[in-house]
Amino acid sequence: MSVQDHSGYRERPQEGMSTKAKAGLVLMGFLVIAATLLFTEQRAHVLGLLVWLPLLACPLMHVFMHGGHGHHHGGGRPNDQRSV
């Protein structure tokens, strides 16, 4: 049996991927599998709801895309030069 001196022992830097990167890959794999299973099992319900998308898009576009009509702007004309 021999006595080993570890005083000059230095740990080698880890080669390969870190634990965080491995966990990220496992999470991505899980999410892909879950999305695939969810889509295949619920395809009829999801595609059935797509019929209503144009009807839902009309009021949403009306609410969110009417910002350029000049409402809520202090009442001045658009070409007024305001002094700074």
Buried (B, 14 or more C-beta within 10 A) or exposed (E): EEEEEEEEEEEEEEEEEEEEEEEEEEEEEEEEEEEEEEEEEEEEEEEEEEEEEEEEEEEEEEEEEEEEEEEEEEEEEEEEEEEE
